[in-house]
Amino acid sequence: MMARLLLVRHGETQWHAENRYAGVSDVPLTAKGLCQARELADWARCRGVDAVASSPVSRAALTALPAAEALGTEPEIVEALREVDFGWGEGRTITEMAAEDPEAVRHFHEDAEAGAFPGSEAPSAAAARATEALRGLAGRHPGATVLVVAHNTLLRIALCSMLGIPVGRYRLVFPRLDNAAVTEIEVDGARTALRSLNVPARQVPAGGTRNLAT
């Protein structure tokens, strides 16, 4: 049976406010990020969410927790939903990296797979674990709606993989997922359908087809 996965990027952190690559670094939520988590919980209560899953990284887990509490459930922590390790890029902005090695940044912009940052996890590897994790959640919750809180890069890579788009193009096809915004997909075995993209939770109607525009 088909499952609906509501993919959500965690709330704002200080590094994200500064456009720094957080990756595997454990960066706390800002006051705004905590507020976004509460807004997500209010929306999830009205949306008919059946289960909540989260990346193990604290900024995602803390974003998911209020929603799980509002629904009277425990969030399922899925290790494979952790963010991509950006290696050389961890904790840095694109401007800082370009000042040190403009060619490395240019290659990354052209193709994030072939031009992955030194020491980083390849998008193809992240896609494999994320796709398996999301299809696994769908398989464990047939016919249900699952709120999944994870990360900007991981979710964009997963979307590319599950929709048949080359993962090295994730930055071009999906430029950004906003903090606490919802992307809805339907998963039925190997089939994936995109229902909505990057819609703020407080603006998503509780049922029906959603606008695919950001």
Residue frames as a rotation matrix with the C-alpha (Angstrom) as fourth column:
MET 1
0.569 0.822 0.000 0.00
0.822 -0.569 0.000 0.00
0.000 0.000 -1.000 0.00
MET 2
0.075 -0.504 0.860 1.07
0.427 -0.764 -0.484 3.55
0.901 0.404 0.158 -0.69
ALA 3
0.193 -0.085 -0.977 2.54
0.937 -0.279 0.210 5.62
-0.291 -0.957 0.026 2.13
ARG 4
0.726 -0.004 0.688 2.78
0.265 -0.921 -0.285 9.41
0.635 0.389 -0.668 2.28
LEU 5
0.027 -0.793 -0.609 6.06
0.997 -0.024 0.076 10.81
-0.075 -0.609 0.789 3.51
LEU 6
0.933 0.235 0.274 6.12
0.237 -0.971 0.026 14.45
0.272 0.040 -0.961 4.60
LEU 7
0.140 -0.985 -0.097 9.78
0.945 0.162 -0.284 15.41
0.295 -0.052 0.954 4.27
VAL 8
0.961 0.227 0.157 10.82
0.153 -0.911 0.383 18.34
0.230 -0.344 -0.910 6.44
ARG 9
-0.097 -0.982 0.163 14.13
0.353 -0.187 -0.917 20.11
0.930 -0.032 0.365 6.83
HIS 10
-0.063 -0.015 -0.998 14.91
0.996 0.070 -0.064 20.80
0.071 -0.997 0.011 10.49
GLY 11
0.885 0.421 -0.199 14.52
0.453 -0.877 0.159 24.24
-0.107 -0.231 -0.967 12.08
GLU 12
0.685 -0.605 0.407 17.03
-0.132 -0.652 -0.746 27.05
0.717 0.457 -0.527 11.71
THR 13
0.530 -0.643 -0.553 20.47
0.822 0.228 0.522 26.89
-0.209 -0.731 0.649 13.32
GLN 14
0.551 -0.387 -0.739 23.03
-0.110 -0.912 0.396 29.68
-0.827 -0.137 -0.545 13.62
TRP 15
-0.548 -0.807 0.219 25.21
0.097 0.199 0.975 28.10
-0.831 0.556 -0.031 10.94
HIS 16
-0.266 0.503 0.822 22.32
0.951 0.275 0.140 27.89
-0.155 0.819 -0.552 8.52
ALA 17
0.764 0.501 -0.407 21.43
0.473 -0.864 -0.176 31.50
-0.439 -0.057 -0.896 9.21
GLU 18
0.262 -0.779 -0.570 25.02
-0.454 -0.621 0.639 32.27
-0.852 0.091 -0.516 8.13
ASN 19
0.844 0.142 -0.518 24.87
-0.532 0.349 -0.771 29.86
0.071 0.926 0.370 5.14
ARG 20
-0.294 -0.933 0.208 27.54
-0.949 0.310 0.049 27.58
-0.111 -0.183 -0.977 6.63
TYR 21
0.089 0.250 -0.964 27.66
-0.463 0.867 0.182 23.89
0.882 0.430 0.193 5.74
ALA 22
0.228 0.071 0.971 26.70
-0.970 0.102 0.220 22.05
-0.083 -0.992 0.092 8.93
GLY 23
-0.101 -0.294 -0.951 26.80
-0.553 0.811 -0.192 18.48
0.827 0.506 -0.244 7.66
VAL 24
0.176 0.101 -0.979 27.68
0.502 0.846 0.178 16.09
0.847 -0.523 0.098 10.47
SER 25
-0.856 -0.476 0.201 28.51
0.107 -0.544 -0.832 18.94
0.505 -0.691 0.516 12.88
ASP 26
-0.139 0.816 -0.561 26.08
0.951 0.268 0.154 19.11
0.277 -0.511 -0.814 15.81
VAL 27
-0.921 -0.142 0.363 24.87
0.120 -0.989 -0.083 22.71
0.371 -0.032 0.928 15.66
PRO 28
-0.631 0.709 -0.314 21.97
0.583 0.167 -0.795 23.73
-0.511 -0.685 -0.519 17.98
LEU 29
0.039 0.768 0.639 18.71
0.917 -0.282 0.283 25.29
0.398 0.574 -0.715 16.89
THR 30
-0.904 -0.175 0.389 18.26
0.067 -0.959 -0.276 29.05
0.421 -0.224 0.879 17.21
ALA 31
-0.680 0.725 -0.105 15.25
-0.062 -0.200 -0.978 30.54
-0.730 -0.659 0.181 19.00
LYS 32
-0.134 0.617 -0.775 13.65
-0.960 -0.275 -0.053 30.84
-0.246 0.737 0.629 15.57
GLY 33
-0.602 -0.160 -0.782 14.39
-0.483 0.853 0.197 27.16
0.636 0.496 -0.591 14.91
LEU 34
-0.951 0.283 -0.122 12.69
0.264 0.545 -0.796 26.14
-0.158 -0.790 -0.593 18.16
CYS 35
-0.354 0.850 -0.391 9.68
-0.490 -0.524 -0.697 28.26
-0.797 -0.055 0.602 17.19
GLN 36
-0.264 0.200 -0.943 9.58
-0.933 0.196 0.303 26.53
0.245 0.960 0.135 13.79
ALA 37
-0.910 -0.088 -0.405 9.53
-0.009 0.981 -0.192 23.16
0.415 -0.171 -0.894 15.57
ARG 38
-0.712 0.695 -0.099 6.50
0.140 0.002 -0.990 24.23
-0.688 -0.719 -0.099 17.60
GLU 39
-0.157 0.649 -0.744 4.73
-0.848 -0.475 -0.236 25.49
-0.507 0.594 0.625 14.48
LEU 40
-0.574 -0.118 -0.810 5.42
-0.624 0.704 0.340 22.16
0.530 0.700 -0.478 12.79
ALA 41
-0.967 0.227 -0.112 3.89
0.244 0.719 -0.651 20.35
-0.068 -0.657 -0.751 15.78
ASP 42
-0.393 0.866 -0.308 0.73
-0.305 -0.439 -0.845 22.47
-0.867 -0.238 0.437 15.56
TRP 43
-0.122 0.309 -0.943 0.44
-0.992 -0.079 0.102 21.70
-0.043 0.948 0.316 11.87
ALA 44
-0.811 -0.261 -0.524 1.14
-0.338 0.940 0.054 17.96
0.478 0.221 -0.850 12.29
ARG 45
-0.826 0.546 0.140 -1.64
0.051 0.319 -0.946 17.70
-0.562 -0.775 -0.291 14.86
CYS 46
0.050 0.895 -0.444 -4.14
-0.509 -0.359 -0.782 18.96
-0.859 0.265 0.438 12.26
ARG 47
-0.226 -0.264 -0.938 -2.66
-0.973 0.014 0.231 17.18
-0.047 0.965 -0.260 9.25
GLY 48
0.823 0.560 0.095 -3.47
-0.559 0.828 -0.042 13.60
-0.102 -0.018 0.995 10.27
VAL 49
-0.083 -0.931 -0.355 0.12
-0.796 0.276 -0.539 12.43
0.600 0.238 -0.764 10.69
ASP 50
0.838 0.435 -0.330 0.35
-0.231 0.830 0.507 8.82
0.495 -0.349 0.796 11.89
ALA 51
0.672 -0.692 -0.263 4.06
0.713 0.509 0.482 8.53
-0.200 -0.511 0.836 12.74
VAL 52
0.881 -0.469 -0.061 7.19
-0.473 -0.877 -0.088 10.64
-0.012 0.107 -0.994 13.10
ALA 53
0.648 -0.759 0.072 10.73
0.758 0.651 0.036 9.75
-0.074 0.031 0.997 12.06
SER 54
0.930 -0.352 -0.103 13.93
-0.339 -0.933 0.121 11.74
-0.139 -0.078 -0.987 12.39
SER 55
0.296 -0.949 -0.110 17.61
-0.012 0.112 -0.994 11.95
0.955 0.295 0.022 11.66
PRO 56
0.444 -0.182 -0.877 19.71
0.855 0.379 0.353 11.27
0.268 -0.907 0.324 14.78
VAL 57
-0.614 -0.710 0.345 21.39
0.588 -0.703 -0.401 14.69
0.527 -0.044 0.849 14.55
SER 58
-0.589 0.393 -0.706 20.09
0.702 -0.183 -0.688 16.87
-0.400 -0.901 -0.168 17.39
ARG 59
-0.814 0.294 -0.501 18.84
-0.372 -0.926 0.060 19.76
-0.446 0.235 0.864 15.22
ALA 60
-0.561 0.639 -0.525 16.54
-0.432 0.316 0.845 17.33
0.706 0.701 0.099 13.40
ALA 61
-0.529 0.340 -0.777 15.57
0.642 0.759 -0.105 15.28
0.554 -0.555 -0.620 16.46
LEU 62
-0.725 0.229 -0.650 14.64
0.455 -0.548 -0.702 18.42
-0.517 -0.804 0.293 18.41
THR 63
-0.760 0.507 -0.405 12.58
-0.649 -0.625 0.434 19.69
-0.033 0.593 0.804 15.48
ALA 64
-0.472 0.570 -0.673 10.69
-0.156 0.697 0.700 16.38
0.868 0.435 -0.240 15.31
LEU 65
-0.875 0.015 -0.484 10.11
0.431 0.479 -0.765 15.97
0.221 -0.878 -0.426 19.06
PRO 66
-0.752 0.646 -0.127 7.30
-0.396 -0.598 -0.696 18.54
-0.526 -0.473 0.706 19.56
ALA 67
-0.234 0.674 -0.701 5.35
-0.904 0.115 0.412 16.98
0.358 0.730 0.582 16.67
ALA 68
-0.513 -0.002 -0.858 5.75
0.077 0.996 -0.048 13.50
0.855 -0.091 -0.511 18.13
GLU 69
-0.948 0.152 -0.281 4.65
0.279 -0.031 -0.960 14.74
-0.155 -0.988 -0.013 21.55
ALA 70
-0.578 0.770 -0.272 1.62
-0.750 -0.632 -0.195 16.49
-0.322 0.091 0.942 20.03
LEU 71
-0.038 0.527 -0.849 0.64
-0.768 0.528 0.362 13.22
0.639 0.666 0.385 18.36
GLY 72
0.525 0.226 0.821 1.24
-0.803 0.450 0.390 11.13
-0.281 -0.864 0.417 21.48
THR 73
0.966 -0.246 -0.074 3.96
0.191 0.880 -0.436 9.04
0.173 0.407 0.897 19.88
GLU 74
0.395 -0.911 -0.119 7.71
0.081 -0.094 0.992 8.51
-0.915 -0.402 0.036 19.98
PRO 75
0.598 -0.238 -0.765 9.87
-0.786 -0.359 -0.503 9.65
-0.154 0.903 -0.402 17.06
GLU 76
0.849 -0.376 0.372 11.63
0.413 0.910 -0.023 6.84
-0.330 0.173 0.928 15.23
ILE 77
0.401 -0.797 -0.452 15.33
-0.607 -0.601 0.520 7.74
-0.686 0.066 -0.725 14.98
VAL 78
0.925 -0.074 0.373 16.74
0.324 0.665 -0.673 6.58
-0.198 0.743 0.639 11.64
GLU 79
0.222 -0.945 -0.240 20.54
0.273 -0.177 0.946 6.66
-0.936 -0.275 0.219 11.53
ALA 80
-0.346 -0.398 0.850 20.64
0.879 0.179 0.442 6.67
-0.328 0.900 0.288 7.72
LEU 81
0.579 0.628 0.520 18.80
0.757 -0.651 -0.058 10.01
0.302 0.427 -0.852 7.63
ARG 82
0.277 -0.576 -0.769 21.81
0.520 -0.584 0.624 11.92
-0.808 -0.573 0.138 9.04
GLU 83
0.843 0.022 -0.537 23.11
-0.335 -0.760 -0.557 14.79
-0.420 0.650 -0.633 6.94
VAL 84
0.786 -0.610 0.101 25.86
0.391 0.364 -0.845 14.42
0.479 0.704 0.525 4.36
ASP 85
0.428 -0.770 -0.474 29.43
0.541 -0.202 0.816 14.82
-0.724 -0.606 0.331 5.64
PHE 86
0.998 0.037 0.049 30.83
0.061 -0.632 -0.773 17.82
0.003 0.774 -0.633 3.75
GLY 87
0.413 -0.910 0.015 34.46
0.908 0.411 -0.077 17.12
0.064 0.046 0.997 4.60
TRP 88
-0.625 -0.764 0.161 36.53
0.770 -0.638 -0.037 20.17
0.131 0.101 0.986 3.62
GLY 89
-0.451 0.512 0.731 33.36
0.116 -0.779 0.616 22.25
0.885 0.363 0.292 3.53
GLU 90
0.180 0.579 -0.795 32.18
0.869 0.286 0.405 21.56
0.462 -0.764 -0.451 7.10
GLY 91
0.265 0.033 -0.964 31.51
0.810 -0.550 0.204 24.78
-0.523 -0.835 -0.172 9.00
ARG 92
-0.719 -0.620 -0.314 32.44
0.318 -0.695 0.645 27.01
-0.619 0.364 0.696 6.07
THR 93
0.411 0.798 -0.441 30.56
-0.132 -0.426 -0.895 29.24
-0.902 0.426 -0.070 3.66
ILE 94
0.660 -0.126 0.741 30.87
0.730 0.343 -0.592 29.01
-0.180 0.931 0.318 -0.11
THR 95
0.900 -0.327 0.288 32.53
-0.200 -0.897 -0.394 32.45
0.387 0.297 -0.873 -0.07
GLU 96
0.488 -0.743 0.458 35.21
-0.699 -0.018 0.714 31.24
-0.523 -0.669 -0.529 2.35
MET 97
0.328 -0.343 0.880 35.87
0.344 0.911 0.227 28.11
-0.880 0.228 0.417 0.30
ALA 98
0.823 0.029 0.567 35.98
0.563 -0.177 -0.808 30.02
0.077 0.984 -0.162 -2.99
ALA 99
0.817 -0.564 0.121 38.59
-0.574 -0.817 0.062 32.37
0.064 -0.120 -0.991 -1.53
GLU 100
0.163 -0.773 0.613 40.81
-0.541 0.450 0.711 29.35
-0.825 -0.447 -0.345 -0.78
ASP 101
-0.781 -0.381 0.495 40.12
0.126 0.680 0.722 27.16
-0.612 0.626 -0.483 -3.81
PRO 102
-0.201 0.761 -0.617 37.82
-0.737 -0.533 -0.417 28.66
-0.646 0.370 0.668 -6.46
GLU 103
-0.525 -0.025 -0.851 38.29
-0.736 0.515 0.439 25.70
0.427 0.857 -0.289 -8.83
ALA 104
-0.966 0.184 -0.180 37.03
0.248 0.855 -0.456 23.25
0.070 -0.485 -0.871 -6.21
VAL 105
-0.445 0.843 -0.302 33.90
-0.006 -0.340 -0.940 25.34
-0.895 -0.417 0.157 -5.70
ARG 106
-0.258 0.321 -0.911 33.37
-0.930 -0.339 0.144 25.70
-0.263 0.884 0.386 -9.45
HIS 107
-0.791 -0.076 -0.607 33.55
-0.325 0.893 0.312 21.92
0.518 0.444 -0.731 -9.95
PHE 108
-0.852 0.508 -0.121 31.11
0.375 0.432 -0.820 21.42
-0.365 -0.745 -0.559 -7.06
HIS 109
-0.268 0.772 -0.577 28.64
-0.435 -0.631 -0.642 23.85
-0.860 0.079 0.505 -8.61
GLU 110
-0.389 0.062 -0.919 28.90
-0.915 0.087 0.393 22.16
0.104 0.994 0.023 -12.00
ASP 111
0.264 0.421 -0.868 28.39
-0.269 0.896 0.353 18.60
0.926 0.140 0.350 -10.71
ALA 112
0.334 -0.073 0.940 28.12
-0.929 -0.197 0.314 17.88
0.162 -0.978 -0.134 -6.99
GLU 113
0.960 -0.029 0.277 28.93
-0.029 0.979 0.204 14.20
-0.277 -0.204 0.939 -7.56
ALA 114
0.573 -0.786 0.232 32.06
0.666 0.282 -0.691 14.54
0.478 0.550 0.685 -9.69
GLY 115
-0.151 -0.637 0.756 33.10
0.054 -0.769 -0.637 17.71
0.987 -0.055 0.151 -7.86
ALA 116
0.793 0.477 -0.378 32.30
0.358 0.137 0.923 16.66
0.493 -0.868 -0.063 -4.29
PHE 117
0.628 -0.558 0.543 34.35
-0.713 -0.691 0.115 18.50
0.311 -0.459 -0.832 -1.65
PRO 118
-0.266 -0.811 -0.521 37.57
-0.333 0.584 -0.740 16.74
0.905 -0.023 -0.426 -0.57
GLY 119
-0.976 -0.219 -0.021 36.91
-0.077 0.432 -0.899 14.30
0.206 -0.875 -0.438 2.26
SER 120
-0.393 0.904 0.166 33.13
-0.873 -0.311 -0.375 14.52
-0.287 -0.292 0.912 1.86
GLU 121
-0.355 0.433 0.829 30.52
0.192 0.901 -0.388 11.81
-0.915 0.021 -0.403 1.40
ALA 122
-1.000 -0.010 0.010 29.66
0.011 -0.137 0.990 11.37
-0.008 0.991 0.137 -2.27
PRO 123
-0.388 0.919 -0.064 26.06
-0.897 -0.393 -0.203 12.24
-0.212 -0.021 0.977 -3.18
SER 124
-0.050 0.363 -0.930 25.63
-0.591 0.740 0.321 8.76
0.805 0.566 0.177 -4.68
ALA 125
-0.732 -0.257 -0.631 26.51
0.309 0.701 -0.643 7.17
0.608 -0.665 -0.434 -1.33
ALA 126
-0.888 0.459 0.001 24.16
-0.254 -0.490 -0.834 9.50
-0.382 -0.741 0.552 0.54
ALA 127
-0.251 0.825 -0.506 21.43
-0.947 -0.102 0.305 8.77
0.200 0.555 0.807 -2.02
ALA 128
-0.370 0.068 -0.927 21.74
-0.138 0.982 0.128 5.02
0.919 0.175 -0.354 -1.49
ARG 129
-0.864 0.008 -0.503 21.33
0.472 0.356 -0.806 5.18
0.173 -0.935 -0.311 2.28
ALA 130
-0.779 0.601 -0.177 18.62
-0.435 -0.723 -0.537 7.86
-0.451 -0.341 0.825 2.22
THR 131
-0.284 0.682 -0.674 16.55
-0.840 0.162 0.518 6.08
0.462 0.713 0.527 -0.42
GLU 132
-0.506 0.049 -0.861 16.74
0.212 0.975 -0.069 2.80
0.836 -0.217 -0.504 1.45
ALA 133
-0.940 0.122 -0.319 15.74
0.299 -0.157 -0.941 4.55
-0.165 -0.980 0.112 4.69
LEU 134
-0.607 0.747 -0.272 12.75
-0.719 -0.662 -0.212 6.35
-0.338 0.067 0.939 3.15
ARG 135
-0.186 0.539 -0.822 11.48
-0.635 0.573 0.519 3.30
0.750 0.618 0.236 1.29
GLY 136
-0.726 -0.122 -0.677 11.94
0.366 0.765 -0.531 1.34
0.582 -0.633 -0.511 4.52
LEU 137
-0.890 0.439 -0.121 9.76
-0.136 -0.510 -0.849 3.84
-0.435 -0.739 0.514 6.39
ALA 138
-0.311 0.800 -0.512 7.11
-0.946 -0.209 0.247 3.60
0.091 0.562 0.822 3.70
GLY 139
-0.327 0.132 -0.936 7.21
-0.243 0.945 0.218 -0.18
0.913 0.299 -0.277 3.90
ARG 140
-0.856 -0.038 -0.515 6.80
0.459 0.401 -0.793 -0.15
0.237 -0.915 -0.326 7.68
HIS 141
-0.596 0.665 -0.450 3.86
0.026 -0.544 -0.839 2.27
-0.802 -0.512 0.307 7.48
PRO 142
-0.876 0.280 0.393 1.68
0.449 0.175 0.876 1.16
0.176 0.944 -0.279 4.54
GLY 143
0.005 0.960 0.280 -1.30
0.760 -0.186 0.623 3.39
0.650 0.210 -0.730 4.00
ALA 144
0.463 0.112 -0.879 -0.07
0.820 -0.430 0.377 5.86
-0.336 -0.896 -0.291 6.61
THR 145
0.719 -0.266 0.642 1.29
0.112 -0.868 -0.484 9.41
0.686 0.420 -0.594 6.67
VAL 146
0.468 -0.670 -0.576 4.77
0.877 0.268 0.400 9.77
-0.114 -0.692 0.713 8.14
LEU 147
0.961 -0.254 0.105 6.46
-0.249 -0.967 -0.059 13.04
0.117 0.031 -0.993 9.09
VAL 148
0.549 -0.836 -0.018 10.18
0.834 0.549 -0.055 12.72
0.056 0.015 0.998 8.35
VAL 149
0.961 -0.257 -0.101 12.54
-0.230 -0.948 0.219 15.39
-0.152 -0.187 -0.971 9.73
ALA 150
0.449 -0.856 0.257 16.01
0.847 0.500 0.183 15.40
-0.285 0.135 0.949 8.20
HIS 151
-0.072 -0.728 -0.682 18.35
0.299 -0.668 0.681 17.75
-0.952 -0.155 0.266 6.31
ASN 152
0.439 0.279 -0.854 18.51
-0.513 -0.702 -0.493 20.08
-0.737 0.655 -0.165 3.32
THR 153
-0.294 -0.636 -0.713 21.16
-0.953 0.135 0.272 18.30
-0.077 0.760 -0.646 1.27
LEU 154
-0.894 -0.062 0.444 20.21
-0.108 0.991 -0.081 14.74
-0.435 -0.120 -0.892 2.19
LEU 155
-0.008 0.980 0.197 16.55
0.219 0.194 -0.956 15.26
-0.976 0.035 -0.216 1.32
ARG 156
0.422 0.130 -0.897 17.35
-0.743 -0.518 -0.425 16.91
-0.520 0.846 -0.122 -2.02
ILE 157
-0.629 -0.702 -0.334 19.68
-0.776 0.539 0.328 14.07
-0.050 0.465 -0.884 -2.93
ALA 158
-0.727 0.421 0.542 17.05
0.143 0.865 -0.481 11.52
-0.671 -0.273 -0.689 -1.89
LEU 159
0.322 0.887 -0.331 14.42
-0.184 -0.284 -0.941 13.26
-0.929 0.364 0.072 -4.00
CYS 160
0.032 -0.398 -0.917 16.68
-0.986 -0.164 0.037 13.12
-0.165 0.903 -0.398 -7.04
SER 161
-0.886 -0.454 0.088 17.39
-0.444 0.888 0.117 9.43
-0.131 0.065 -0.989 -6.50
MET 162
-0.553 0.730 0.402 13.77
0.278 0.616 -0.737 8.45
-0.786 -0.295 -0.544 -5.94
LEU 163
0.487 0.757 -0.436 12.49
-0.143 -0.423 -0.895 10.53
-0.861 0.498 -0.098 -8.88
GLY 164
0.533 -0.306 0.789 15.11
0.753 0.596 -0.278 9.30
-0.385 0.743 0.548 -11.38
ILE 165
0.949 -0.263 0.172 17.18
-0.162 -0.878 -0.450 12.51
0.270 0.399 -0.876 -11.52
PRO 166
0.205 -0.941 -0.271 21.01
0.493 0.338 -0.802 12.33
0.846 0.031 0.533 -11.56
VAL 167
0.666 0.142 -0.733 22.07
0.746 -0.141 0.650 13.00
-0.011 -0.980 -0.200 -7.96
GLY 168
-0.419 -0.898 -0.136 24.97
0.876 -0.439 0.199 15.22
-0.238 -0.035 0.971 -9.02
ARG 169
-0.615 0.274 0.739 22.36
0.331 -0.762 0.557 17.73
0.716 0.587 0.378 -10.20
TYR 170
-0.038 0.712 -0.701 20.56
0.981 0.160 0.110 18.02
0.191 -0.684 -0.704 -6.87
ARG 171
-0.442 -0.177 -0.879 21.64
0.530 -0.842 -0.097 21.65
-0.724 -0.509 0.466 -6.32
LEU 172
-0.985 0.062 -0.161 20.39
-0.166 -0.580 0.798 22.66
-0.044 0.813 0.581 -9.78
VAL 173
-0.523 0.831 -0.192 17.07
0.297 0.389 0.872 20.81
0.799 0.398 -0.450 -9.69
PHE 174
0.621 0.654 -0.433 16.25
0.633 -0.092 0.769 21.52
0.463 -0.751 -0.470 -6.03
PRO 175
0.015 -0.730 0.683 18.15
0.055 -0.681 -0.730 24.71
0.998 0.049 0.030 -5.14
ARG 176
-0.856 -0.288 0.429 16.98
-0.362 -0.257 -0.896 24.77
0.368 -0.922 0.116 -1.52
LEU 177
0.047 0.857 -0.512 14.57
0.600 0.386 0.701 23.33
0.798 -0.340 -0.497 1.03
ASP 178
-0.115 -0.045 0.992 13.59
-0.469 -0.878 -0.094 25.92
0.876 -0.476 0.080 3.60
ASN 179
-0.968 -0.249 0.036 13.72
-0.129 0.365 -0.922 25.27
0.217 -0.897 -0.386 7.32
ALA 180
-0.687 0.701 0.191 10.57
0.025 0.286 -0.958 23.50
-0.726 -0.653 -0.214 8.57
ALA 181
-0.150 0.633 -0.759 8.99
-0.962 -0.272 -0.037 23.48
-0.230 0.725 0.650 5.08
VAL 182
0.048 0.337 0.940 7.17
-0.213 0.923 -0.320 20.36
-0.976 -0.185 0.115 3.85
THR 183
-0.453 -0.106 -0.885 7.80
-0.888 0.143 0.437 18.31
0.081 0.984 -0.159 0.72
GLU 184
0.160 0.636 0.755 5.26
-0.610 0.665 -0.431 15.53
-0.776 -0.391 0.495 0.25
ILE 185
-0.584 -0.297 -0.755 5.91
-0.779 0.465 0.420 12.33
0.227 0.834 -0.503 -1.67
GLU 186
0.630 0.705 0.328 3.89
-0.729 0.681 -0.064 9.18
-0.268 -0.198 0.943 -2.20
VAL 187
-0.519 -0.837 -0.174 5.86
-0.855 0.510 0.097 5.94
0.008 0.199 -0.980 -2.05
ASP 188
0.655 0.682 0.326 4.50
-0.633 0.730 -0.258 2.61
-0.414 -0.038 0.910 -3.26
GLY 189
0.731 -0.506 0.458 7.27
0.550 0.834 0.043 0.04
-0.404 0.220 0.888 -3.54
ALA 190
-0.334 -0.924 0.188 9.75
0.842 -0.202 0.500 1.35
-0.424 0.325 0.845 -6.10
ARG 191
-0.018 0.410 0.912 7.36
0.763 -0.584 0.277 4.08
0.646 0.701 -0.302 -7.32
THR 192
-0.442 -0.103 -0.891 7.64
0.725 -0.627 -0.287 7.63
-0.529 -0.772 0.352 -6.03
ALA 193
0.120 0.520 0.846 5.36
0.806 -0.548 0.223 10.56
0.579 0.655 -0.485 -6.84
LEU 194
-0.883 -0.417 -0.216 6.04
0.469 -0.753 -0.461 14.17
0.029 -0.509 0.860 -5.86
ARG 195
0.089 0.996 -0.024 2.90
0.977 -0.082 0.197 15.83
0.194 -0.041 -0.980 -4.42
SER 196
0.968 0.168 0.186 4.28
0.139 -0.977 0.160 19.14
0.209 -0.129 -0.969 -3.12
LEU 197
0.131 -0.991 0.007 7.61
0.832 0.107 -0.544 20.89
0.538 0.077 0.839 -2.77
ASN 198
-0.708 -0.693 -0.134 9.05
0.653 -0.571 -0.498 23.17
0.269 -0.440 0.857 -0.07
VAL 199
0.039 0.820 0.571 5.76
0.129 -0.571 0.811 24.52
0.991 0.043 -0.128 1.33
PRO 200
-0.756 -0.292 0.586 5.80
-0.487 -0.348 -0.801 26.18
0.438 -0.891 0.120 4.78
ALA 201
-0.823 0.411 -0.392 3.93
0.517 0.828 -0.218 23.91
0.235 -0.382 -0.894 7.19
ARG 202
-0.588 0.626 -0.512 1.65
0.246 -0.465 -0.850 26.68
-0.771 -0.626 0.119 8.40
GLN 203
-0.336 0.446 -0.830 0.46
-0.802 -0.597 0.004 27.22
-0.493 0.667 0.558 4.80
VAL 204
-0.934 -0.032 -0.356 -0.11
-0.243 0.787 0.567 23.59
0.262 0.616 -0.743 3.78
PRO 205
-0.036 0.987 0.157 -3.84
-0.953 -0.081 0.292 22.75
0.301 -0.139 0.944 3.59
ALA 206
-0.515 -0.116 0.849 -4.96
-0.601 0.755 -0.262 19.62
-0.611 -0.645 -0.459 5.46
GLY 207
-0.020 0.459 0.888 -5.84
0.381 0.825 -0.418 17.52
-0.925 0.330 -0.191 2.43
GLY 208
0.906 0.424 0.006 -6.04
0.136 -0.277 -0.951 17.66
-0.402 0.862 -0.308 -1.34
THR 209
0.404 -0.768 0.496 -3.39
0.883 0.186 -0.431 18.35
0.239 0.612 0.753 -3.94
ARG 210
0.494 -0.316 -0.810 -0.78
0.395 -0.749 0.532 20.94
-0.775 -0.583 -0.245 -2.99
ASN 211
0.944 -0.187 -0.270 0.97
-0.325 -0.651 -0.686 23.54
-0.048 0.735 -0.676 -5.06
LEU 212
0.661 -0.743 0.105 4.23
0.749 0.662 -0.030 22.22
-0.047 0.099 0.994 -6.48
ALA 213
0.337 -0.553 0.762 5.72
0.205 -0.746 -0.633 25.71
0.919 0.370 -0.138 -6.68
THR 214
-0.434 -0.537 -0.723 7.97
0.861 -0.011 -0.508 27.00
0.265 -0.843 0.467 -3.91
